[in-house]
Amino acid sequence: MKPKNNMTKAEIVAQISRQSGIEKTVVMTVVESFMENVKESMVAGNEVFLRGFGSFIIKRRAEKTARNISKNTTIKIPAHNIPAFKPAKAFLNAVKENK
């Protein structure tokens, strides 16, 4: 199994800057703007589709009952929405094939 090499936003910005020749500050502004636009769209109830990459979708979680073991009580967790990412088929296959 390959060791994990997690990327931070700063590392992504630096890599895009190196590859494109655009200043890091400009790339950071674009990346921040992209993330803000996706977030605002989803908060408004819209999903975001990026062909060839994937979709930022809203999933609905049903109401459920949960238990607090330490207090021996049950609580109801109301139905709610959560953001999720669904990769495009080509993206998913590329990750699957990289062992």
HELIX and SHEET records of a PDB file:
HELIX    1   1 LYS A    9  SER A   20  1                                  12    
HELIX    2   2 LYS A   24  VAL A   43  1                                  20    
HELIX    3   3 LYS A   89  GLU A   97  1                                   9    
SHEET    1   A 3 VAL A  48  LEU A  50  0                                        
SHEET    2   A 3 GLY A  54  ARG A  61 -1                                        
SHEET    3   A 3 HIS A  80  PRO A  87 -1                                        
SHEET    1   B 2 LYS A  64  ASN A  68  0                                        
SHEET    2   B 2 THR A  73  ILE A  77 -1                                        
END                                                                             
